[in-house]
C-alpha cells in the first residue's frame, strides 16, 4: 500500500467520490489507519484537512484522500506544481495510500498522473454506476457495474453537497516539519537547506 496512488475519474455526479470514499473507508476500517481528507465526513472519524501543512509527517500507515484534486493541482497552474512533486515523492517513505478524484485525468498535474498506479473510470445513468478499473503498470482493465439502490448508499456518511476548497500544497510548513523530523530521527540540522 505504501506509495500507492489511485485516481478516480468521472463527470460530476457520476459516483466517483462514492467509489473513492468506499475504498478509503474499507482500508481505514480493515487496517485501522487514519484518513486525512478534504471531504466532510466527521462520523467516519476522518480528519478534515485542506492543506499539506495539516498532513502529518511520520512513517505510520495513513491514507490521504483528496476529492476534486485539480482544485490545487491544476495541470495548467505551473506556479505551484514543484511543491506537489516534492510531496508526491515522499508518499512511499511515509507509508501512505493516496486516493484522489478528478473529472478528467488531463485536468491533473502530469507528475501525479504519471505516478498513478491504478485508475478507475466512472460513468452512470439513472439505474447503474459503471466502473472500469485499470492497473496501469500491467495494462489490465476490468469492467463492473452496480445498481443504484438504497443498499449502495448504506453507511455513507460524507456530505455529498460539500464543495472542496482549493487544496493548499504550499510546502513552507511542511519543510519545517521535515527539518524537525531530520533533527529528531537523524540528529541532522537541515534548516539552512530548506529556505
N, CA and C atoms as an extended XYZ file, in Angstrom:
585
Properties=species:S:1:pos:R:3:atomname:S:1:resname:S:1:resid:I:1 pbc="F F F"
N         0.809       -1.190        0.000 N   UNK     1
C         0.000        0.000        0.000 CA  UNK     1
C         0.860        1.264        0.000 C   UNK     1
N         1.987        1.228        0.654 N   UNK     2
C         2.812        2.434        0.803 CA  UNK     2
C         3.201        3.006       -0.547 C   UNK     2
N         2.826        4.256       -0.765 N   UNK     3
C         3.168        4.937       -2.004 CA  UNK     3
C         2.219        4.674       -3.150 C   UNK     3
N         1.199        3.863       -2.936 N   UNK     4
C         0.234        3.575       -3.994 CA  UNK     4
C        -0.652        4.786       -4.234 C   UNK     4
N        -0.906        5.062       -5.506 N   UNK     5
C        -1.770        6.182       -5.881 CA  UNK     5
C        -2.908        5.648       -6.737 C   UNK     5
N        -4.140        5.961       -6.328 N   UNK     6
C        -5.350        5.572       -7.033 CA  UNK     6
C        -6.085        6.827       -7.467 C   UNK     6
N        -6.319        6.971       -8.769 N   UNK     7
C        -7.087        8.084       -9.309 CA  UNK     7
C        -8.444        7.607       -9.777 C   UNK     7
N        -9.495        8.352       -9.422 N   UNK     8
C       -10.864        8.006       -9.799 CA  UNK     8
C       -11.415        9.156      -10.629 C   UNK     8
N       -11.827        8.859      -11.876 N   UNK     9
C       -12.183        9.891      -12.840 CA  UNK     9
C       -13.608        9.721      -13.337 C   UNK     9
N       -14.344       10.838      -13.401 N   UNK    10
C       -15.700       10.800      -13.931 CA  UNK    10
C       -16.330       12.173      -13.883 C   UNK    10
N       -17.380       12.325      -14.661 N   UNK    11
C       -18.090       13.598      -14.682 CA  UNK    11
C       -18.702       13.890      -13.321 C   UNK    11
N       -19.094       15.133      -13.121 N   UNK    12
C       -19.744       15.499      -11.875 CA  UNK    12
C       -21.017       14.682      -11.691 C   UNK    12
N       -21.200       14.216      -10.463 N   UNK    13
C       -22.349       13.409      -10.037 CA  UNK    13
C       -22.356       12.021      -10.666 C   UNK    13
N       -21.207       11.549      -11.132 N   UNK    14
C       -21.137       10.215      -11.742 CA  UNK    14
C       -21.006        9.107      -10.709 C   UNK    14
N       -20.545        9.425       -9.512 N   UNK    15
C       -20.321        8.409       -8.489 CA  UNK    15
C       -18.851        8.191       -8.180 C   UNK    15
N       -17.980        9.074       -8.683 N   UNK    16
C       -16.539        8.883       -8.462 CA  UNK    16
C       -16.163        9.059       -6.999 C   UNK    16
N       -16.724       10.068       -6.331 N   UNK    17
C       -16.393       10.280       -4.922 CA  UNK    17
C       -16.939        9.136       -4.075 C   UNK    17
N       -18.110        8.635       -4.426 N   UNK    18
C       -18.679        7.491       -3.708 CA  UNK    18
C       -17.740        6.291       -3.771 C   UNK    18
N       -17.220        6.006       -4.964 N   UNK    19
C       -16.303        4.873       -5.116 CA  UNK    19
C       -15.034        5.092       -4.289 C   UNK    19
N       -14.430        6.264       -4.420 N   UNK    20
C       -13.197        6.560       -3.690 CA  UNK    20
C       -13.440        6.483       -2.178 C   UNK    20
N       -14.543        7.037       -1.736 N   UNK    21
C       -14.909        7.014       -0.323 CA  UNK    21
C       -15.023        5.582        0.192 C   UNK    21
N       -15.694        4.725       -0.563 N   UNK    22
C       -15.878        3.333       -0.122 CA  UNK    22
C       -14.541        2.588       -0.067 C   UNK    22
N       -13.660        2.843       -1.023 N   UNK    23
C       -12.327        2.228       -0.993 CA  UNK    23
C       -11.562        2.689        0.244 C   UNK    23
N       -11.560        3.992        0.467 N   UNK    24
C       -10.841        4.570        1.604 CA  UNK    24
C       -11.412        4.058        2.923 C   UNK    24
N       -12.724        4.061        3.033 N   UNK    25
C       -13.374        3.611        4.270 CA  UNK    25
C       -13.066        2.135        4.542 C   UNK    25
N       -13.048        1.313        3.483 N   UNK    26
C       -12.719       -0.101        3.642 CA  UNK    26
C       -11.303       -0.282        4.197 C   UNK    26
N       -10.330        0.344        3.556 N   UNK    27
C        -8.948        0.193        4.017 CA  UNK    27
C        -8.749        0.766        5.415 C   UNK    27
N        -9.381        1.897        5.685 N   UNK    28
C        -9.242        2.516        7.012 CA  UNK    28
C        -9.784        1.596        8.101 C   UNK    28
N       -10.926        0.965        7.857 N   UNK    29
C       -11.508        0.096        8.884 CA  UNK    29
C       -10.795       -1.249        8.963 C   UNK    29
N       -10.424       -1.820        7.823 N   UNK    30
C        -9.746       -3.125        7.823 CA  UNK    30
C        -8.346       -3.057        8.423 C   UNK    30
N        -7.641       -1.964        8.156 N   UNK    31
C        -6.257       -1.839        8.612 CA  UNK    31
C        -6.111       -0.925        9.828 C   UNK    31
N        -7.221       -0.326       10.250 N   UNK    32
C        -7.236        0.584       11.398 CA  UNK    32
C        -6.189        1.690       11.243 C   UNK    32
N        -6.318        2.429       10.138 N   UNK    33
C        -5.389        3.522        9.871 CA  UNK    33
C        -6.163        4.817        9.650 C   UNK    33
N        -5.554        5.955        9.961 N   UNK    34
C        -6.256        7.239        9.822 CA  UNK    34
C        -6.379        7.697        8.379 C   UNK    34
N        -7.432        8.484        8.158 N   UNK    35
C        -7.699        9.073        6.850 CA  UNK    35
C        -7.671       10.592        7.000 C   UNK    35
N        -6.924       11.239        6.130 N   UNK    36
C        -6.847       12.702        6.052 CA  UNK    36
C        -7.464       13.095        4.722 C   UNK    36
N        -8.478       13.949        4.764 N   UNK    37
C        -9.249       14.197        3.552 CA  UNK    37
C        -9.849       15.594        3.525 C   UNK    37
N       -10.190       16.039        2.321 N   UNK    38
C       -10.869       17.319        2.167 CA  UNK    38
C       -12.374       17.156        1.978 C   UNK    38
N       -12.897       15.916        2.137 N   UNK    39
C       -14.349       15.764        2.167 CA  UNK    39
C       -14.794       15.870        3.620 C   UNK    39
N       -16.033       16.241        3.822 N   UNK    40
C       -16.538       16.426        5.176 CA  UNK    40
C       -17.275       15.166        5.609 C   UNK    40
N       -16.659       14.406        6.508 N   UNK    41
C       -17.231       13.139        6.952 CA  UNK    41
C       -16.850       12.856        8.403 C   UNK    41
N       -17.274       13.711        9.340 N   UNK    42
C       -16.859       13.549       10.733 CA  UNK    42
C       -17.356       12.261       11.386 C   UNK    42
N       -18.463       11.703       10.918 N   UNK    43
C       -18.980       10.470       11.524 CA  UNK    43
C       -18.097        9.261       11.236 C   UNK    43
N       -17.231        9.368       10.248 N   UNK    44
C       -16.316        8.271        9.928 CA  UNK    44
C       -15.010        8.363       10.706 C   UNK    44
N       -14.805        9.466       11.413 N   UNK    45
C       -13.545        9.653       12.123 CA  UNK    45
C       -12.428       10.128       11.216 C   UNK    45
N       -12.775       10.549       10.001 N   UNK    46
C       -11.775       11.086        9.086 CA  UNK    46
C       -11.327       12.456        9.587 C   UNK    46
N       -10.067       12.778        9.355 N   UNK    47
C        -9.534       14.096        9.700 CA  UNK    47
C        -9.697       15.005        8.497 C   UNK    47
N       -10.463       16.089        8.664 N   UNK    48
C       -10.636       17.041        7.569 CA  UNK    48
C        -9.412       17.941        7.506 C   UNK    48
N        -8.805       18.011        6.322 N   UNK    49
C        -7.670       18.907        6.096 CA  UNK    49
C        -7.885       19.614        4.771 C   UNK    49
N        -7.250       20.747        4.626 N   UNK    50
C        -7.293       21.446        3.346 CA  UNK    50
C        -5.922       22.001        2.977 C   UNK    50
N        -4.898       21.435        3.595 N   UNK    51
C        -3.543       21.912        3.345 CA  UNK    51
C        -2.560       20.786        3.622 C   UNK    51
N        -1.499       20.746        2.869 N   UNK    52
C        -0.425       19.789        3.121 CA  UNK    52
C         0.172       20.039        4.500 C   UNK    52
N         0.093       21.270        4.979 N   UNK    53
C         0.601       21.598        6.317 CA  UNK    53
C        -0.125       20.825        7.403 C   UNK    53
N        -1.379       20.440        7.148 N   UNK    54
C        -2.171       19.705        8.136 CA  UNK    54
C        -1.947       18.201        8.068 C   UNK    54
N        -1.200       17.746        7.096 N   UNK    55
C        -0.940       16.312        6.921 CA  UNK    55
C         0.286       15.939        7.741 C   UNK    55
N         0.209       14.866        8.540 N   UNK    56
C         1.346       14.530        9.405 CA  UNK    56
C         2.553       14.020        8.620 C   UNK    56
N         3.720       14.341        9.111 N   UNK    57
C         4.958       13.811        8.549 CA  UNK    57
C         5.473       12.764        9.534 C   UNK    57
N         5.162       11.519        9.246 N   UNK    58
C         5.630       10.411       10.071 CA  UNK    58
C         5.673        9.159        9.194 C   UNK    58
N         6.100        8.077        9.749 N   UNK    59
C         6.233        6.843        8.972 CA  UNK    59
C         5.091        5.870        9.242 C   UNK    59
N         4.070        6.328        9.956 N   UNK    60
C         2.924        5.478       10.283 CA  UNK    60
C         2.010        5.324        9.060 C   UNK    60
N         1.344        4.169        8.912 N   UNK    61
C         0.398        3.997        7.800 CA  UNK    61
C        -0.723        5.031        7.878 C   UNK    61
N        -1.107        5.537        6.711 N   UNK    62
C        -2.166        6.539        6.647 CA  UNK    62
C        -2.703        6.616        5.225 C   UNK    62
N        -3.851        7.261        5.096 N   UNK    63
C        -4.477        7.463        3.791 CA  UNK    63
C        -4.700        8.955        3.595 C   UNK    63
N        -4.348        9.436        2.414 N   UNK    64
C        -4.672       10.797        2.001 CA  UNK    64
C        -5.699       10.689        0.885 C   UNK    64
N        -6.874       11.282        1.092 N   UNK    65
C        -7.966       11.231        0.122 CA  UNK    65
C        -8.348       12.666       -0.236 C   UNK    65
N        -8.038       13.065       -1.480 N   UNK    66
C        -8.331       14.416       -1.939 CA  UNK    66
C        -9.391       14.343       -3.041 C   UNK    66
N       -10.567       14.885       -2.748 N   UNK    67
C       -11.651       14.950       -3.715 CA  UNK    67
C       -11.441       16.170       -4.608 C   UNK    67
N       -11.693       15.995       -5.898 N   UNK    68
C       -11.514       17.071       -6.887 CA  UNK    68
C       -10.108       17.658       -6.787 C   UNK    68
N        -9.121       16.803       -6.966 N   UNK    69
C        -7.715       17.163       -6.742 CA  UNK    69
C        -7.222       18.290       -7.643 C   UNK    69
N        -7.858       18.481       -8.789 N   UNK    70
C        -7.425       19.553       -9.681 CA  UNK    70
C        -7.603       20.928       -9.032 C   UNK    70
N        -8.414       21.024       -7.965 N   UNK    71
C        -8.502       22.261       -7.184 CA  UNK    71
C        -7.243       22.379       -6.330 C   UNK    71
N        -6.133       22.614       -6.954 N   UNK    72
C        -4.851       22.704       -6.266 CA  UNK    72
C        -3.731       22.073       -7.070 C   UNK    72
N        -4.068       21.134       -7.955 N   UNK    73
C        -3.050       20.525       -8.818 CA  UNK    73
C        -3.457       20.653      -10.282 C   UNK    73
N        -4.059       21.762      -10.613 N   UNK    74
C        -4.495       22.005      -11.988 CA  UNK    74
C        -3.290       21.914      -12.922 C   UNK    74
N        -3.424       21.117      -13.967 N   UNK    75
C        -2.310       20.898      -14.884 CA  UNK    75
C        -1.854       22.180      -15.580 C   UNK    75
N        -2.660       23.218      -15.538 N   UNK    76
C        -2.289       24.475      -16.175 CA  UNK    76
C        -1.659       25.489      -15.217 C   UNK    76
N        -1.655       25.188      -13.923 N   UNK    77
C        -1.140       26.138      -12.926 CA  UNK    77
C         0.297       25.764      -12.566 C   UNK    77
N         1.237       26.193      -13.387 N   UNK    78
C         2.629       25.770      -13.248 CA  UNK    78
C         3.323       26.357      -12.019 C   UNK    78
N         2.779       27.416      -11.441 N   UNK    79
C         3.444       28.069      -10.313 CA  UNK    79
C         3.554       27.180       -9.085 C   UNK    79
N         2.572       26.316       -8.842 N   UNK    80
C         2.555       25.518       -7.620 CA  UNK    80
C         3.052       24.090       -7.792 C   UNK    80
N         3.264       23.669       -8.989 N   UNK    81
C         3.416       22.242       -9.228 CA  UNK    81
C         4.714       21.638       -8.703 C   UNK    81
N         5.761       22.411       -8.540 N   UNK    82
C         7.007       21.874       -7.997 CA  UNK    82
C         6.777       21.330       -6.591 C   UNK    82
N         5.987       22.051       -5.802 N   UNK    83
C         5.738       21.617       -4.433 CA  UNK    83
C         4.923       20.340       -4.400 C   UNK    83
N         4.000       20.176       -5.327 N   UNK    84
C         3.229       18.940       -5.417 CA  UNK    84
C         4.177       17.773       -5.691 C   UNK    84
N         5.133       17.973       -6.606 N   UNK    85
C         6.100       16.922       -6.941 CA  UNK    85
C         6.905       16.486       -5.731 C   UNK    85
N         7.363       17.448       -4.961 N   UNK    86
C         8.152       17.131       -3.766 CA  UNK    86
C         7.340       16.255       -2.830 C   UNK    86
N         6.086       16.628       -2.605 N   UNK    87
C         5.240       15.848       -1.707 CA  UNK    87
C         4.985       14.447       -2.260 C   UNK    87
N         4.653       14.322       -3.542 N   UNK    88
C         4.372       13.016       -4.135 CA  UNK    88
C         5.541       12.055       -3.969 C   UNK    88
N         6.747       12.591       -4.030 N   UNK    89
C         7.930       11.736       -3.906 CA  UNK    89
C         8.166       11.240       -2.492 C   UNK    89
N         7.377       11.722       -1.519 N   UNK    90
C         7.529       11.251       -0.140 CA  UNK    90
C         6.490       10.203        0.250 C   UNK    90
N         5.502        9.931       -0.599 N   UNK    91
C         4.386        9.072       -0.207 CA  UNK    91
C         4.816        7.668        0.225 C   UNK    91
N         5.702        7.053       -0.531 N   UNK    92
C         6.158        5.712       -0.181 CA  UNK    92
C         6.888        5.683        1.144 C   UNK    92
N         7.768        6.639        1.348 N   UNK    93
C         8.514        6.708        2.602 CA  UNK    93
C         7.583        6.968        3.786 C   UNK    93
N         6.476        7.664        3.524 N   UNK    94
C         5.525        7.981        4.595 CA  UNK    94
C         4.508        6.880        4.836 C   UNK    94
N         4.577        5.790        4.072 N   UNK    95
C         3.651        4.683        4.278 CA  UNK    95
C         2.209        5.127        4.001 C   UNK    95
N         2.017        5.832        2.896 N   UNK    96
C         0.739        6.482        2.599 CA  UNK    96
C         0.098        5.946        1.327 C   UNK    96
N        -1.192        5.669        1.398 N   UNK    97
C        -2.026        5.416        0.230 CA  UNK    97
C        -2.659        6.746       -0.147 C   UNK    97
N        -2.527        7.167       -1.396 N   UNK    98
C        -3.093        8.423       -1.867 CA  UNK    98
C        -4.216        8.113       -2.847 C   UNK    98
N        -5.425        8.549       -2.528 N   UNK    99
C        -6.598        8.364       -3.378 CA  UNK    99
C        -7.105        9.753       -3.750 C   UNK    99
N        -7.350        9.975       -5.034 N   UNK   100
C        -7.863       11.274       -5.460 CA  UNK   100
C        -8.939       11.099       -6.520 C   UNK   100
N        -9.789       12.134       -6.650 N   UNK   101
C       -10.793       12.145       -7.708 CA  UNK   101
C       -10.571       13.362       -8.595 C   UNK   101
N       -11.014       13.228       -9.841 N   UNK   102
C       -10.947       14.329      -10.795 CA  UNK   102
C       -11.980       14.069      -11.882 C   UNK   102
N       -12.442       15.118      -12.502 N   UNK   103
C       -13.378       14.958      -13.611 CA  UNK   103
C       -12.695       14.236      -14.771 C   UNK   103
N       -11.459       14.611      -15.055 N   UNK   104
C       -10.721       14.025      -16.175 CA  UNK   104
C        -9.237       14.006      -15.813 C   UNK   104
N        -8.524       13.015      -16.290 N   UNK   105
C        -7.103       12.919      -15.956 CA  UNK   105
C        -6.292       14.075      -16.538 C   UNK   105
N        -6.736       14.635      -17.661 N   UNK   106
C        -5.987       15.734      -18.277 CA  UNK   106
C        -6.008       17.004      -17.436 C   UNK   106
N        -6.916       17.083      -16.480 N   UNK   107
C        -7.010       18.259      -15.616 CA  UNK   107
C        -5.978       18.217      -14.489 C   UNK   107
N        -5.344       17.071      -14.317 N   UNK   108
C        -4.446       16.831      -13.186 CA  UNK   108
C        -2.992       16.961      -13.632 C   UNK   108
N        -2.198       17.514      -12.773 N   UNK   109
C        -0.765       17.691      -12.982 CA  UNK   109
C        -0.127       16.392      -13.495 C   UNK   109
N         0.701       16.496      -14.539 N   UNK   110
C         1.246       15.302      -15.189 CA  UNK   110
C         2.093       14.430      -14.264 C   UNK   110
N         2.795       14.998      -13.300 N   UNK   111
C         3.604       14.162      -12.411 CA  UNK   111
C         2.734       13.321      -11.493 C   UNK   111
N         1.563       13.809      -11.175 N   UNK   112
C         0.610       12.990      -10.421 CA  UNK   112
C         0.029       11.912      -11.328 C   UNK   112
N        -0.352       12.262      -12.534 N   UNK   113
C        -0.870       11.260      -13.486 CA  UNK   113
C         0.154       10.165      -13.733 C   UNK   113
N         1.411       10.547      -13.929 N   UNK   114
C         2.456        9.566      -14.249 CA  UNK   114
C         2.769        8.619      -13.100 C   UNK   114
N         2.483        9.019      -11.881 N   UNK   115
C         2.757        8.155      -10.723 CA  UNK   115
C         1.527        7.383      -10.255 C   UNK   115
N         0.400        7.600      -10.904 N   UNK   116
C        -0.827        6.890      -10.545 CA  UNK   116
C        -0.736        5.450      -11.028 C   UNK   116
N        -0.852        4.505      -10.095 N   UNK   117
C        -0.755        3.081      -10.465 CA  UNK   117
C        -2.090        2.492      -10.898 C   UNK   117
N        -3.171        2.982      -10.295 N   UNK   118
C        -4.500        2.457      -10.596 CA  UNK   118
C        -5.427        3.612      -10.950 C   UNK   118
N        -6.252        3.403      -11.979 N   UNK   119
C        -7.224        4.411      -12.379 CA  UNK   119
C        -8.588        3.742      -12.482 C   UNK   119
N        -9.608        4.453      -12.028 N   UNK   120
C       -10.974        3.967      -12.145 CA  UNK   120
C       -11.765        5.020      -12.915 C   UNK   120
N       -12.354        4.609      -14.025 N   UNK   121
C       -13.208        5.485      -14.814 CA  UNK   121
C       -14.646        5.206      -14.400 C   UNK   121
N       -15.408        6.283      -14.159 N   UNK   122
C       -16.760        6.146      -13.629 CA  UNK   122
C       -17.744        6.846      -14.556 C   UNK   122
N       -18.857        6.187      -14.790 N   UNK   123
C       -19.952        6.756      -15.555 CA  UNK   123
C       -21.242        6.224      -14.947 C   UNK   123
N       -22.331        6.911      -15.168 N   UNK   124
C       -23.582        6.427      -14.584 CA  UNK   124
C       -24.775        6.852      -15.418 C   UNK   124
N       -25.880        6.171      -15.169 N   UNK   125
C       -27.169        6.584      -15.700 CA  UNK   125
C       -28.151        6.545      -14.536 C   UNK   125
N       -29.416        6.594      -14.801 N   UNK   126
C       -30.382        6.664      -13.707 CA  UNK   126
C       -30.480        5.374      -12.902 C   UNK   126
N       -30.001        4.258      -13.455 N   UNK   127
C       -30.169        2.983      -12.770 CA  UNK   127
C       -28.875        2.354      -12.263 C   UNK   127
N       -27.743        2.629      -12.918 N   UNK   128
C       -26.490        1.956      -12.560 CA  UNK   128
C       -25.312        2.931      -12.549 C   UNK   128
N       -24.261        2.503      -11.851 N   UNK   129
C       -22.959        3.165      -11.942 CA  UNK   129
C       -22.018        2.157      -12.587 C   UNK   129
N       -21.283        2.610      -13.595 N   UNK   130
C       -20.383        1.743      -14.363 CA  UNK   130
C       -18.941        2.120      -14.048 C   UNK   130
N       -18.119        1.108      -13.841 N   UNK   131
C       -16.724        1.326      -13.472 CA  UNK   131
C       -15.805        0.552      -14.409 C   UNK   131
N       -14.676        1.153      -14.719 N   UNK   132
C       -13.582        0.448      -15.391 CA  UNK   132
C       -12.348        0.623      -14.522 C   UNK   132
N       -11.922       -0.474      -13.882 N   UNK   133
C       -10.743       -0.495      -13.020 CA  UNK   133
C        -9.548       -0.825      -13.901 C   UNK   133
N        -8.506        0.002      -13.856 N   UNK   134
C        -7.328       -0.228      -14.688 CA  UNK   134
C        -6.068       -0.246      -13.835 C   UNK   134
N        -5.309       -1.323      -13.978 N   UNK   135
C        -3.975       -1.412      -13.397 CA  UNK   135
C        -3.043       -0.893      -14.490 C   UNK   135
N        -2.581        0.324      -14.326 N   UNK   136
C        -1.843        0.996      -15.396 CA  UNK   136
C        -0.521        0.297      -15.710 C   UNK   136
N         0.202       -0.139      -14.694 N   UNK   137
C         1.507       -0.752      -14.944 CA  UNK   137
C         1.392       -2.110      -15.628 C   UNK   137
N         0.292       -2.795      -15.444 N   UNK   138
C         0.105       -4.109      -16.074 CA  UNK   138
C        -0.783       -4.040      -17.313 C   UNK   138
N        -1.289       -2.846      -17.622 N   UNK   139
C        -2.185       -2.651      -18.768 CA  UNK   139
C        -3.359       -3.630      -18.710 C   UNK   139
N        -3.953       -3.722      -17.534 N   UNK   140
C        -5.069       -4.633      -17.314 CA  UNK   140
C        -6.290       -3.829      -16.887 C   UNK   140
N        -7.442       -4.132      -17.465 N   UNK   141
C        -8.683       -3.458      -17.103 CA  UNK   141
C        -9.772       -4.471      -16.810 C   UNK   141
N       -10.685       -4.049      -15.958 N   UNK   142
C       -11.846       -4.874      -15.655 CA  UNK   142
C       -13.047       -3.949      -15.494 C   UNK   142
N       -14.152       -4.314      -16.126 N   UNK   143
C       -15.374       -3.531      -16.044 CA  UNK   143
C       -16.350       -4.182      -15.075 C   UNK   143
N       -17.059       -3.347      -14.328 N   UNK   144
C       -18.144       -3.842      -13.488 CA  UNK   144
C       -19.151       -2.734      -13.296 C   UNK   144
N       -20.317       -3.097      -12.807 N   UNK   145
C       -21.371       -2.113      -12.578 CA  UNK   145
C       -22.111       -2.454      -11.299 C   UNK   145
N       -22.712       -1.427      -10.704 N   UNK   146
C       -23.551       -1.627       -9.525 CA  UNK   146
C       -24.876       -0.918       -9.765 C   UNK   146
N       -25.919       -1.505       -9.244 N   UNK   147
C       -27.247       -0.915       -9.358 CA  UNK   147
C       -27.412        0.139       -8.280 C   UNK   147
N       -27.963        1.277       -8.661 N   UNK   148
C       -28.259        2.323       -7.682 CA  UNK   148
C       -29.468        1.875       -6.860 C   UNK   148
N       -29.201        1.605       -5.597 N   UNK   149
C       -30.257        1.157       -4.701 CA  UNK   149
C       -29.917        1.634       -3.291 C   UNK   149
N       -30.862        1.608       -2.372 N   UNK   150
C       -30.579        2.084       -1.010 CA  UNK   150
C       -29.389        1.389       -0.354 C   UNK   150
N       -29.178        0.115       -0.637 N   UNK   151
C       -28.066       -0.634       -0.034 CA  UNK   151
C       -26.709       -0.043       -0.420 C   UNK   151
N       -26.606        0.481       -1.648 N   UNK   152
C       -25.356        1.077       -2.116 CA  UNK   152
C       -24.957        2.278       -1.266 C   UNK   152
N       -25.944        2.997       -0.773 N   UNK   153
C       -25.672        4.223       -0.023 CA  UNK   153
C       -25.757        4.022        1.491 C   UNK   153
N       -25.922        2.780        1.913 N   UNK   154
C       -25.970        2.472        3.339 CA  UNK   154
C       -24.594        2.733        3.954 C   UNK   154
N       -24.574        3.331        5.120 N   UNK   155
C       -23.338        3.662        5.846 CA  UNK   155
C       -22.448        4.665        5.104 C   UNK   155
N       -23.024        5.440        4.219 N   UNK   156
C       -22.293        6.523        3.560 CA  UNK   156
C       -22.618        7.789        4.342 C   UNK   156
N       -21.608        8.364        4.978 N   UNK   157
C       -21.903        9.489        5.860 CA  UNK   157
C       -21.181       10.780        5.472 C   UNK   157
N       -20.518       10.817        4.310 N   UNK   158
C       -19.922       12.094        3.919 CA  UNK   158
C       -20.994       12.985        3.309 C   UNK   158
N       -20.789       14.272        3.399 N   UNK   159
C       -21.750       15.243        2.880 CA  UNK   159
C       -21.533       15.386        1.373 C   UNK   159
N       -22.463       14.878        0.582 N   UNK   160
C       -22.310       14.887       -0.876 CA  UNK   160
C       -22.451       16.278       -1.476 C   UNK   160
N       -22.947       17.230       -0.691 N   UNK   161
C       -23.078       18.602       -1.183 CA  UNK   161
C       -21.925       19.495       -0.749 C   UNK   161
N       -20.985       18.946        0.015 N   UNK   162
C       -19.837       19.716        0.480 CA  UNK   162
C       -18.930       20.010       -0.715 C   UNK   162
N       -18.593       21.262       -0.913 N   UNK   163
C       -17.760       21.666       -2.053 CA  UNK   163
C       -16.318       21.825       -1.585 C   UNK   163
N       -15.402       20.984       -2.094 N   UNK   164
C       -14.000       21.099       -1.667 CA  UNK   164
C       -13.394       22.451       -2.040 C   UNK   164
N       -12.612       22.979       -1.130 N   UNK   165
C       -11.884       24.221       -1.385 CA  UNK   165
C       -10.672       23.945       -2.263 C   UNK   165
N       -10.022       24.983       -2.701 N   UNK   166
C        -8.771       24.880       -3.439 CA  UNK   166
C        -7.713       24.358       -2.471 C   UNK   166
N        -7.269       23.109       -2.654 N   UNK   167
C        -6.348       22.480       -1.705 CA  UNK   167
C        -4.995       23.185       -1.745 C   UNK   167
N        -4.453       23.461       -0.567 N   UNK   168
C        -3.206       24.217       -0.434 CA  UNK   168
C        -2.009       23.262       -0.362 C   UNK   168
N        -1.179       23.273       -1.404 N   UNK   169
C         0.001       22.409       -1.471 CA  UNK   169
C         1.273       23.144       -1.054 C   UNK   169
N         1.157       24.339       -0.475 N   UNK   170
C         2.330       25.113       -0.078 CA  UNK   170
C         3.195       24.298        0.885 C   UNK   170
N         4.483       24.248        0.619 N   UNK   171
C         5.391       23.384        1.373 CA  UNK   171
C         6.116       24.100        2.514 C   UNK   171
N         5.810       25.347        2.800 N   UNK   172
C         6.549       26.077        3.837 CA  UNK   172
C         6.476       25.376        5.191 C   UNK   172
N         5.277       25.105        5.686 N   UNK   173
C         5.132       24.430        6.978 CA  UNK   173
C         5.628       22.993        6.891 C   UNK   173
N         5.481       22.382        5.711 N   UNK   174
C         5.956       21.005        5.512 CA  UNK   174
C         7.477       20.942        5.677 C   UNK   174
N         8.163       21.938        5.149 N   UNK   175
C         9.621       21.978        5.266 CA  UNK   175
C        10.048       22.106        6.727 C   UNK   175
N         9.278       22.856        7.496 N   UNK   176
C         9.574       22.960        8.928 CA  UNK   176
C         9.389       21.609        9.616 C   UNK   176
N         8.341       20.886        9.250 N   UNK   177
C         8.119       19.534        9.788 CA  UNK   177
C         9.262       18.608        9.391 C   UNK   177
N         9.716       18.747        8.139 N   UNK   178
C        10.805       17.914        7.646 CA  UNK   178
C        12.089       18.190        8.425 C   UNK   178
N        12.359       19.449        8.701 N   UNK   179
C        13.547       19.806        9.485 CA  UNK   179
C        13.464       19.201       10.883 C   UNK   179
N        12.288       19.262       11.505 N   UNK   180
C        12.107       18.677       12.835 CA  UNK   180
C        12.259       17.162       12.778 C   UNK   180
N        11.750       16.538       11.709 N   UNK   181
C        11.853       15.090       11.535 CA  UNK   181
C        13.322       14.664       11.411 C   UNK   181
N        14.090       15.393       10.605 N   UNK   182
C        15.518       15.083       10.437 CA  UNK   182
C        16.278       15.253       11.753 C   UNK   182
N        15.964       16.314       12.471 N   UNK   183
C        16.648       16.566       13.734 CA  UNK   183
C        16.327       15.481       14.748 C   UNK   183
N        15.051       15.103       14.827 N   UNK   184
C        14.621       14.085       15.782 CA  UNK   184
C        15.115       12.691       15.401 C   UNK   184
N        15.007       12.341       14.132 N   UNK   185
C        15.333       10.984       13.682 CA  UNK   185
C        16.816       10.748       13.417 C   UNK   185
N        17.505       11.767       12.904 N   UNK   186
C        18.886       11.579       12.459 CA  UNK   186
C        19.892       12.512       13.122 C   UNK   186
N        19.391       13.404       13.964 N   UNK   187
C        20.249       14.413       14.622 CA  UNK   187
C        20.959       15.305       13.593 C   UNK   187
N        20.285       15.530       12.466 N   UNK   188
C        20.806       16.395       11.412 CA  UNK   188
C        20.024       17.706       11.402 C   UNK   188
N        20.735       18.812       11.392 N   UNK   189
C        20.105       20.117       11.298 CA  UNK   189
C        20.129       20.546        9.834 C   UNK   189
N        18.970       20.468        9.175 N   UNK   190
C        18.887       20.818        7.753 CA  UNK   190
C        18.210       22.163        7.533 C   UNK   190
N        17.988       22.903        8.581 N   UNK   191
C        17.224       24.160        8.480 CA  UNK   191
C        17.832       25.133        7.466 C   UNK   191
N        19.125       25.170        7.331 N   UNK   192
C        19.724       26.111        6.371 CA  UNK   192
C        19.522       25.705        4.927 C   UNK   192
N        19.141       24.422        4.686 N   UNK   193
C        18.957       23.935        3.315 CA  UNK   193
C        17.509       24.095        2.810 C   UNK   193
N        16.601       24.471        3.687 N   UNK   194
C        15.202       24.483        3.279 CA  UNK   194
C        14.606       25.873        3.249 C   UNK   194
N        15.407       26.860        2.998 N   UNK   195
C        14.933       28.246        2.948 CA  UNK   195
C        13.945       28.463        1.847 C   UNK   195
